[in-house]
Amino acid sequence: MKPDQQPSLDPTLAALGKRIRSRREQLGLSQEQVAERATMHVSNLARLERGRQGPRVHLLLLLAEALETTPGVLLDGLPLPALEVEEVQIVTRVRRKPAR
């Protein structure tokens, strides 16, 4: 298939990709930084952000953690209450600290 004949995007995947990119940009992170945090290849993240690929469940969980949010926020786009946002950020920071 030629590049100008690509199939149209699934609207659900396109919306998910926009939410992933928006959250990444909101945090001021590059695709490389998020990919490293989520232990995935940057090309996979790029395809997700463009809506060309949907994530498997385990990858969605890793992405949510890398983006300091929840899978639900990425999937449905509804914001978390402020207290829950703070809880997600605390849990993410604790999980990232290296063991001593």
Secondary structure as UniProt FT lines:
FT   HELIX           3..5
FT   HELIX           11..26
FT   TURN            27..28
FT   HELIX           31..37
FT   TURN            38..39
FT   HELIX           42..49
FT   TURN            50..51
FT   HELIX           57..66
FT   TURN            67..68
FT   HELIX           71..76
FT   HELIX           82..96
//
